[in-house]
Amino acid sequence: MRHNRARRLRRCAAAGVLLVAAIALLGQGGAVGALPQCPTVRYDAGCTGWSGMHATYSPSLVWTMNITYATTPVIGQDGSLYLGNGFMTFRSYTSDGVLRWTYQTGLVSGSAALGADGSVYIPVTGRIVALTSLGTDKWASPFLFTPGASASAPILSQAGTLYFGADDKKVYAVNPNGSAKWVYTTGGAVRYSCAVSPDGLTVYVASGDGCVYALDASNGALKWKTAAISCIYNCAVGADGTIYVGSTNGKLYALAPDGTQKWAFQSQSKVTCAPAVAPDGTVYFGSQDTNV
């Protein structure tokens, strides 16, 4: 299992080393903009990947740092970066690349999520560890997912509930105090982030069995699931509740909130990246046919 985790982390790093770079965002007027808060790897609970920044930018490199086997960083309101470094530590850096703190976590199995109060939620060796923004202990959940299993990056709802999956085929909900809320078992590994509906009532999951699951956010009960689509990847949810998911069959699917298919766009190769959804409903995604 350790070797599998190393391979997964290396997919996010060039030659086994991730270069973490802070980018100065230069607007049309030339002013440097502050880094926006990016509390999860897909920006928000709907996994839209949409930051709300509309200006045209010309990025310039500010700094780099060699970090081995890093998780995808998340960004705090003040521009601080938070990421797992190696297999056993978690770190925070300032927006200038200065180390703020290091925490010995045990095995970090996925990217973190940030709460509105700056709390840091990290999937670690079968459970979630919560830290303050200063890197001090807040709480640790009971052991939830199989020790040694890798967890997807958690999503934090507006109510403070954490939702995430793991390659033990399960989806987990954790209360704001660290107690387990519910667990649901799908038919395959859940390696990608869950997505929450705009009203916060439904959690959408892309499982390794090729099905999209809709779960009741309050108790984990199954609302519906699709037929197997092929191998599918990250879900994203638009402002109107439409669910978007890519597949190895080359299609990007749009599903209505009741699970029925609205449309499917056929590309020329696999759609393995997560789609980004703008507030006006425009969907941006890449395909292995090299087109966006």
C-alpha positions in Angstrom: 0.0 0.0 0.0 2.8 2.4 0.8 4.2 2.0 -2.8 0.7 2.7 -4.2 0.5 5.9 -2.2 4.0 6.9 -3.5 2.9 6.4 -7.1 -0.3 8.4 -6.5 1.7 11.3 -5.0 4.3 11.1 -7.8 1.6 11.8 -10.3 1.4 15.3 -8.9 5.2 15.8 -9.0 7.8 16.0 -11.7 10.4 13.3 -11.3 9.2 12.6 -7.8 9.7 16.3 -6.7 7.0 18.9 -6.5 8.0 22.5 -7.0 5.7 24.6 -4.9 5.6 28.1 -6.5 3.9 31.3 -5.4 2.7 33.2 -8.4 2.2 37.0 -8.4 -1.1 37.7 -10.2 -0.7 40.8 -12.3 -3.9 42.5 -13.3 -4.5 44.7 -16.3 -3.4 47.7 -14.3 -0.2 45.9 -13.3 -1.1 45.7 -9.6 -0.2 42.6 -7.6 -3.3 40.8 -6.4 -3.5 38.8 -3.1 -3.7 35.1 -3.4 -7.4 34.1 -3.1 -8.4 31.6 -0.4 -8.5 28.1 -1.8 -9.8 26.0 1.1 -9.9 22.7 -0.8 -8.2 21.3 -3.8 -11.3 22.1 -5.9 -11.9 25.5 -4.3 -15.4 25.0 -2.8 -17.9 22.3 -1.6 -19.3 22.0 -5.1 -15.8 21.2 -6.5 -16.4 23.9 -9.1 -12.8 24.9 -9.4 -14.0 28.5 -9.9 -12.4 31.2 -7.8 -14.6 34.1 -8.7 -11.6 36.1 -9.9 -12.5 37.6 -13.3 -9.5 39.9 -14.2 -6.9 39.0 -16.9 -3.6 38.0 -15.3 0.0 37.6 -16.4 1.6 35.4 -13.8 5.2 35.8 -12.9 7.3 33.4 -10.7 7.9 34.7 -7.2 9.6 31.7 -5.5 10.1 27.9 -5.7 10.9 25.2 -3.2 11.8 21.6 -3.7 9.3 19.4 -1.7 9.3 15.6 -2.1 6.0 13.7 -2.4 3.8 16.7 -1.6 0.0 16.7 -1.5 -1.8 19.4 -3.5 -1.6 22.6 -1.3 -4.6 24.6 -0.1 -4.4 28.3 0.5 -5.6 30.3 3.5 -7.2 33.7 3.5 -3.9 35.3 4.3 -2.1 33.5 1.4 -0.5 30.8 3.7 0.0 27.4 2.1 -0.8 24.1 3.7 0.4 20.8 2.4 1.6 17.3 3.4 5.3 17.0 2.9 6.7 13.5 2.5 4.8 10.7 4.2 4.8 11.7 7.9 4.7 15.6 8.2 2.4 18.4 7.4 3.6 22.0 6.8 2.5 25.5 6.4 4.3 28.3 4.5 3.7 32.0 4.2 2.9 33.4 0.8 6.6 34.4 0.6 7.7 30.8 1.0 8.8 31.0 4.6 8.1 28.0 6.8 5.4 28.8 9.4 5.2 25.5 11.2 5.7 21.7 10.8 3.4 19.1 12.4 4.3 15.4 12.8 1.0 13.8 11.6 1.8 10.2 10.7 1.0 9.1 7.2 -0.8 12.0 5.3 -3.1 10.2 2.8 -4.6 13.2 1.0 -4.8 17.0 0.7 -6.2 19.0 3.5 -9.3 21.3 3.8 -9.5 24.6 5.6 -12.4 25.8 7.7 -13.8 29.3 7.9 -12.0 29.9 11.2 -8.6 28.8 9.7 -8.8 25.2 11.1 -6.8 22.7 9.0 -8.4 19.2 8.5 -5.9 16.5 7.4 -6.7 12.9 6.4 -4.0 10.9 8.3 -3.6 7.1 8.8 -7.2 6.1 8.9 -8.7 9.3 10.5 -9.0 13.1 10.3 -6.7 15.3 12.4 -7.8 18.9 13.0 -5.2 21.6 13.7 -5.5 25.3 14.4 -4.1 27.7 11.7 -1.0 27.9 14.0 -0.4 24.2 13.8 -1.6 23.2 17.3 -3.9 20.3 18.1 -7.6 20.8 17.9 -9.0 17.2 17.8 -8.5 13.8 16.1 -11.4 11.8 14.9 -11.9 8.1 15.7 -10.2 5.7 13.3 -12.6 5.7 10.3 -11.1 4.5 7.1 -8.8 1.4 6.8 -5.3 2.3 8.1 -3.0 2.3 5.1 -5.8 3.3 2.8 -5.6 6.6 0.9 -8.3 9.2 1.4 -9.6 11.7 -1.1 -9.2 15.4 -0.3 -12.0 16.2 2.1 -14.8 18.7 1.3 -16.1 21.0 4.0 -19.8 22.0 3.9 -21.2 25.3 5.1 -22.4 23.5 8.2 -18.8 22.4 9.0 -19.3 18.7 8.1 -16.4 17.0 6.4 -17.1 14.6 3.5 -14.5 12.4 1.9 -14.0 9.0 0.3 -11.2 6.4 0.5 -9.9 3.5 -1.6 -11.6 1.1 0.9 -14.8 1.9 -1.2 -16.4 4.0 1.5 -17.6 7.6 1.9 -17.3 9.2 5.3 -19.0 12.2 7.0 -17.3 13.7 10.1 -19.0 16.2 12.4 -17.3 19.6 13.2 -16.2 18.2 16.6 -14.5 15.2 15.0 -17.1 12.5 15.7 -18.2 10.2 13.0 -21.6 11.2 11.4 -22.1 8.4 8.9 -20.4 5.9 6.5 -21.7 4.6 3.2 -20.1 1.8 1.2 -20.0 2.1 -2.6 -19.1 -0.6 -5.1 -15.5 0.7 -5.8 -12.7 2.8 -4.5 -13.5 6.5 -3.9 -10.3 8.3 -4.9 -11.7 11.7 -5.9 -13.3 14.4 -3.8 -17.0 14.3 -3.2 -19.1 17.3 -4.2 -22.0 18.9 -2.3 -25.2 20.3 -3.9 -25.8 24.1 -3.7 -28.5 23.6 -1.0 -26.1 21.4 1.1 -28.6 18.5 1.2 -26.9 16.0 -1.2 -23.3 14.6 -1.5 -22.3 13.3 -4.9 -19.6 10.7 -5.3 -17.8 9.3 -8.3 -16.9 5.7 -7.4 -14.4 3.3 -8.9 -17.4 1.0 -9.9 -18.2 3.6 -12.6 -21.3 4.9 -10.9 -22.2 8.3 -9.6 -23.9 8.1 -6.1 -26.2 10.7 -4.6 -26.2 10.5 -0.8 -28.3 12.3 1.8 -25.9 14.7 3.4 -27.6 14.4 6.8 -27.5 10.6 7.2 -25.7 9.0 4.2 -28.8 7.3 2.8 -28.7 6.6 -0.9 -30.9 8.9 -2.9 -30.0 7.4 -6.3 -27.1 6.1 -8.3 -26.4 5.9 -12.0 -25.8 2.9 -14.1 -22.0 2.2 -14.6 -20.7 4.8 -17.0 -17.1 3.4 -17.4 -14.2 4.6 -15.3 -15.2 8.1 -14.0 -13.4 10.9 -12.2 -14.1 14.0 -10.2 -17.7 15.3 -9.9 -18.4 19.1 -10.0 -21.8 20.7 -9.3 -23.0 23.9 -10.9 -25.0 26.7 -9.3 -28.2 25.2 -10.8 -27.5 21.8 -9.3 -26.3 20.1 -12.5 -23.6 17.4 -11.8 -20.7 17.1 -14.2 -18.3 14.1 -14.4 -15.7 13.0 -16.9 -15.0 9.4 -18.1 -12.4 7.3 -19.8 -14.9 6.7 -22.6 -14.1 10.3 -23.7 -17.4 11.8 -22.6 -18.2 14.6 -20.2 -21.6 13.9 -18.7 -24.1 16.4 -17.3 -26.6 14.9 -14.8 -29.8 16.5 -13.4 -30.1 16.7 -9.6 -32.4 13.6 -9.9 -29.7 11.6 -11.6 -31.1 11.6 -15.1 -28.7 12.4 -18.0 -29.1 15.9 -19.4 -26.4 15.6 -22.1 -23.0 14.1 -22.9 -20.2 15.7 -24.8 -17.9 13.3 -26.8 -14.3 14.3 -26.9 -11.6 12.3 -28.8 -9.9 10.8 -25.8 -10.3 10.2 -22.0 -11.6 13.0 -19.8 -9.7 12.4 -16.6 -9.4 15.9 -15.3 -12.0 17.6 -13.0 -14.2 20.0 -14.9 -14.5 23.7 -13.8 -17.9 25.3 -13.7 -18.5 29.0 -14.0 -21.4 30.7 -12.3 -23.1 31.2 -15.7 -23.1 27.4 -16.3 -20.1 27.3 -18.7 -18.1 24.2 -18.2 -14.3 24.0 -18.8 -12.5 20.7 -19.1 -9.5 19.1 -20.7 -9.2 15.8 -22.6 -6.3 13.6 -23.3 -6.8 14.6 -27.0 -4.8 17.7 -25.8 -7.8 20.1 -26.2 -9.6 22.2 -23.6 
